[in-house]
Amino acid sequence: MTSDATAGEATAAPPAAKQRQPRGIFLLFGVEMWERFSFYGMKGFLALFAADAARGGLGWSQPSASRLMGIYGFMAYALPVLGGFLADRVLGTHRALVLGAVIIAAGHFMLAVPAVPTFFLGLALVAIGTGFFKTNASTMVGQLYEQGDKRRDVGFTIFYMGVNVGAFLGYIVCGFLAESPRFGWHWGFGAAGVGMLLGLGLYLALRRRYLAGIGEVPNRVAAAAERPPTEALTREERDRLVALLVVFAFTIVFWTGFEQTSTSLNFFANESTRRTLGSFTIPASWFQSVNPVVLVLSAPLFAALWTWLARRNREPSTPTKMAIALVLLAVGFVFMVLGAREASGGKLVSPWWLIAAYSFHTFGELCLSPIGLSFVTKLAPLKMVALLMGTWFLATAIAEFLAGYLAALKDDFGGLANFCLLLVILPLIAGGALFALTPWLRRRMHGRDT
């Protein structure tokens, strides 16, 4: 395989097969599924563990637990910038992914040891490993497609379904073990480590068959085959970078609201939501599984919608899709405003408030996240693909930090209802601004807007 194909210009399929996805996308689906099993499985109960004093948790206050989530989330999504940088210049995406998987598994097994020092060490290792793994798995998806290949957005949606299948299984398995009186928190941490090892084993066993040549050469080296690495970016490349950075700023607003799932909304599920089914008490972290369930059911419909619109030359541009995502996020928080008001007197309320909110947040996610991953690989200069994929996650890191620290201030807003009202208003303002900026952004994309 040529260096161009390795770095992101995937080997062209025969014309008759152009509508079929490359086989490597399904291997990356499985690998990402197990990595997200470990990541979300642990994240789903981490704040509850930090705030628990009765079953061996850290016994912190809810604001302190929320700030922990903000710091951890920031590190887990900021370190992909470093991971992308090293992959572009030294490691290649393949080696970076393997290194990240090993470090993640080690971190989860450290977390499974019931001691405070190993807790902080394990959390740091998971964040570091995620920095190597996360951006490079997504970049490898982009390396399967030629520039302009209409299959790219659908491919990223398939990949994103793997993320959410893994998240669902992680919430259910790790959450059950962690919140069960029979097992306990550290069983949940250990199960997350087992999931990461399964993903690494799958990748190593099948990579040469389905991803031969992909990610083996650093993108900087491959780009040098096209032009000298010291050559300045062209005017069009600079314009596209500006468009990327502007869109990144709007994603911060979206993820700040969306990531309330692991903090303020998780505590609402734990304390204010009816969770009994006969003699069985539903683990609070299970409510977060609504998101991946709705996404897996809805993703084929969204993929079909984008394909149908593209065939008629009516597909919305990426900024328009993301503006729609912000509006859908706001709609989801309307349900939480109503549910929180009903629960304000200490009453346990219907779980449907959370289910409705999470469903609309998921519809918004489908308009933003898989499309955004594809967007980066379309607009990024070849020698900077993994680095800019890391920058995409840096925007998420900022949002994670803001989400945790905002959740810690929830009571300063007068309670959850007023707090959620703020998260209705801000996304609506941001969505309107992004709609208005869309024509300007499209001009700077120079034809790579869908």
N, C-alpha and C positions, 0 to 999 in steps of 0.2 A: 504494500500500500504506500502511496506517495505521502510526503510530509504534508501536503495540502489537505489530503483526506484526513490525516491524523488530527490536524488542528482544528477542524471544524467544517471542512468542505467534504462531507462524507462521500464515499464512492457512489457514483450515480447508479441508480437502479435502472434496469431495462424499461423502456417506455411502457410496456404492457403491465409492469409490476408497480408503476408509480403510485397507484392508489393504495398499495399495501404498505404497512408500517415496517421499518427495518426490524429484524428479529431481536437486535440488541436492546430495543426499548423494553421488551418484556423481561429480560434479565435485570435491567436497571430498575424496573418496576418491583421485582422481588427483593432486590438488595435494599432499595430505599424503604420498602415495606418493613423489613426487619429492623433497620436502623431507627425508623420512626416509631416502631413498637417500643424500642428501648427508651427513646427520648420522651415521647408523650406518656408512655406508661408510668415513668417516674415523675414527670412534671405534673401529671394529673393529681397526685396526692402529696406533692412536696410541701405546699403551703399548709395543708392539714397536718402533716407530720411536724412541721416547725411550730405550729400553734397548739399541739397536743401535749398535755401534761399528765394525762391519766394512763396512757398505754405505752410509755417509753419514748414519746416524742421529745422535742427540744423544750417545750413549755413556754414558747415566746408569746407575746401579744400578737393579735392579728395585724396591726400596723407593721410590726417588726417582721412578721412572716411575709407580708406583702412586699416590703422593701428587699428582703432576701430574694424573692422571685424577680424583682426588677433588676437586681445586680446580676443574678445568675443568668437571666434572659439576655441581658446586655452582653455578657461575656460570651455566651453560646452563639450569639448572632454577630458579634463584632469580630471575633477571632477568624471567621471565614475570610476577612480581608487579608489577613496574614497568610492563611492557607491558600487563598487564590494567588497571592503574590508569589509564594514559593512554588506553586504548581506551574504557573506561567513561566518561571525563570529557571527552575532547578529540577523539580521532581517529575513534572508531568501529572496529569490528573489521575492516572492509574495508581501510581505509587502513593500519592497524597491520600487517596481514598482508603487504601489498605492500611496505611499508618494511622489514619484517623479511627478506623474501625477497631484496631487493636487497643488504642488508648481509651476509647469509649468503653469497651468491655472491661478493661482494667478499672476504670473509674466506678462503674456500677458494682463491681465485686468489692471494691473498697467501701462503698456506701452500705453494702450488706453487712459489714462488720459493725456491731452496735457500740460505737465509741465516737465521741465528739471529734477528735483529731482526724479519724478516718473519714468522717462525714465531710468535713471541709476539703480534705485532700481528694476524696472521690468526686465531689462536685466540681472541683477545679479540673480534674482529669477529663470528666465528661465534656466540660466546656471546651477544653483544648482539643480533644478528639473531634468534637463537632466542627471546630474551626477547619480542620483538615478534610473532613468527610463531606460536609453539607454543600459547600459551593462546588466541589469537584464532581459530585454525583450529578448535579444539575448541569454543569458544563459539559459532561460527557453525553448527556442527552442531546444538547445542541450540536455536538460533534458528529452525530449520526446523520445530519441533514445538510444538504447544499444550501447556499444562500438563495432565498426566493422559493424554496420548496414549500408548497402549500400544506404539506403534511405536518409541518413543524408545530403549529398550535395544537393540533389534535394529539400529536405525540407527547407534548408537554402535559396535556390534560390526562392522557393515559398514565404518564409518570406520576402525576399528582393524585390519581386514584390509588396508586401504590402507597403514597404517603398516608392517605386516609384509611386504607384497609389496615395498615400497620398501627395507626393511631387508635382505631377502634379496638383492635385486639389488645393493644397495650393498656388502654383504659380499663377494659374488662378484666383481663388476666392480672395485671399488676395491681390495679385498684382493688380487686377482690381480695387478693392475698394481703395487701397492705392494711386494709380496713377490717379484715376478718379478725375477731378475737382469737380464733384458733391458730392463726399464723402470725401476722403482725407486719409492721412497717418494713422490716429488713428483708422479709421474704419478697416483698414487692420490688425492692432494689435489686435483689439477686436475680429475679425473673427477667428484669430489664437487661441485665448482663448476658443472660442466656440467649435472649433474642438477638443481641448484637453479634454474638458468635455464630448464630445460625445464618445471619445475613452475610458475614464474612466468608463462611464456608461455601455458601451458594455461589458467591462471586468468584472465588478462587477456582471452584470446580468447573465453572462454565464459561469463564471469561474468554479463553482462547477460542472457543467454538463460536461465540456470538458477538464478541467485541474485539476480535483480533486487530491489533494496530491502533485501536482507539485509545487515546490518552497516554501513549507511551512516550511521545516526544513533547517536551514543554512547548507551549504555544509561542513563546518568544522565539524559539529555535525555528519552528515551522514558519512563522511570519517572516523570518529573515530570508527564507527561500524566495519570497515574493519581492521584498525590497529591504535595503539595509535597515537594521534595527534602530539606528540613530536617526533615521529620516523622520522629519517632523510629520505630525498628523496633517492630513489634507483639510481644506476648509469644510468639506462635507462631513468628515469624521469629527471635527470640532463641533459642528452644529448638532450632530447626533449625540455627542457627549452632553451638550447643554440640555437637550431634550430629556435625556436619561436622568440627569440630576434634578431637573424640575419635577419630573414624575416621581422620583424617589421621595422628594419632600412631601408629596401628597400621600404617599403610602404610609408615612409615619402617623398621620392622623387616623388612617384606617386601622392600623395594627394596635395603636394605643387603646382604641375602643375594643377591638376584637380580643385582645389578650387579657381582658378582665375575666375571662373564663377560669383562669387558674387562681384568681385571688378573690375579688369582691363577689363575683357570681358563684364561685365555688363555696365561699362561706355562706352565701344565701342558700345554696342547695343544702348545705350541712345543717343549718340552724332554722331556716324559715320555710322549708319545703316539705310537704308530706312525702315520706319515702318508704312507707310500709306496704307490702303486698302480702296479706295474710300474716304469717309469722316471720316473713323474710323482710329485712331492712335493706333497701337498696343503698349501696355505697354512694356517698355524695359524689365521688369522682366519676361515677358512671354517667352522670348527666352530661359530662363533656363528650361522651361518645355519640351524643346526638349529632354533633358536627360531622364526624366522618361518615356516619350512616347516611345522613341526608346528602352529603357530598357524593358518596359512591353511587347513590341512586340517581342523583341529578347530573353528575358529570357527563354521562353519555348523551343526555338531552342537550346540555350546553354545547358539547362538541358537535353534535348533529346540527344544532342551530347555527353555530359559526360557519360550519361547512356549507349549509344550505344558503346562508346569506352571502358567503364568498362566491358561490357559483353564480349568484345573481348580481355580483358587484355591489352589494349593499351591506357588507359586513362593517359594523362600527369600528372606528379606529381604536387603538389601544387606549389612548387617553379618555375616550368616550366610555369605553367599558369600565375603566377605573372610576370615572365620575359616577356611573350607575352603581358601582360597588359601594361608594360612600353613602349614597342615598339609601341603599338597602340596609347598611349598617345602622343608620339612624332609625329606620323603621323597626328593626329588631329591638332597639333600646326603648322604643315606645311601649312595648309589651312589658319591659322590666320596670318602667316607671309605674305602670298600673299594678303589676304584681307586688312591687315594693310598698306601694301605698296600702294595698290590702293587708300586707304583713306588718304594718307599722305598729300595731298594738300587741305584737307578740304572737299573732295567729299563724298557724301553719297553713300555707296556701297550696293551691294546685300546682303540680309539676308542669302543667301545660304552659305556664308563663315562661319558664326557662326553655321549654321545648320550642315554643314559637320564636323566642328571641334568637336561640341558637340556629334555627332553621333559616331565618332571614340573614343572619350573619354569614351563614354558609353560602347562600345564594350570592352575597356580595363577594365572598372569598373566591368563588368560581369566576367572577368577573375581573378579579385582580391578580390572584397569586399565580396560577399556572400561566395566564396570559403574560404576567410580568416576567416570569422566568424566560419565556420565549422572546419577549421584548428585548431583554438584555442581549441575548445571543444574536438577535437581528441587527442591533444598532452598534454594539461594541466593536471597536477595531480589533482585528484578529489577534494582535500581540497582547491585548489587554482583556481578553474575554473572561478568564477566570478571576482576574483582579476586579473587574466591574461586576461580576456575579457576586463577589464578596462584598462590594459596595452596596449592592441591592440588599444583602443581608445586614449590612451596617445600618441601613435605614430601619430595618426591623429591630435591630439591637437598640437603637435610640427609642423606638416605640415601646419595647419591652421595659426599658428603664423607666420611661414616663408612666407606663401602665402600672407598674408596681408602686411607684411613689404617689401617683394619683389615688390608687386604691387605699394607700395608707392614710390619705387625707379625707377619706369618705365621710367620716363623721363631722368634719369641719364644714362640709357642704350642707349639713342638717339632715343627714341620713342618706340611705341608698336611693330613694326616689329622686331627690334633688340631684344627686350625683349622676344618675342615669339620664336625667333631663339635660344636663350639660353635654352628655354623650349623644344626645339627639341633635342638639343645636350645632355643635362643632362640625360633625361630618356633613350636615346639610350646607353649611357655609363653604366648607372645603369643596364639596361636590359641585356647587354652583360656580365656584372660581375655576375649577378644572374644566367644566363645560365651556366657560368663556375663553379659556386659554387654548382650547383644542386646535383651532385653526392656526394659531401661531406655532404650536408645537409640531403640527403636521408639516409645516413648511421646512422645519429644521430636521425632519426625519428623511427628507429627500427620497420619498417613495417607499420607505420601509415602515409604513404606518399600519399595516394589517398583517 
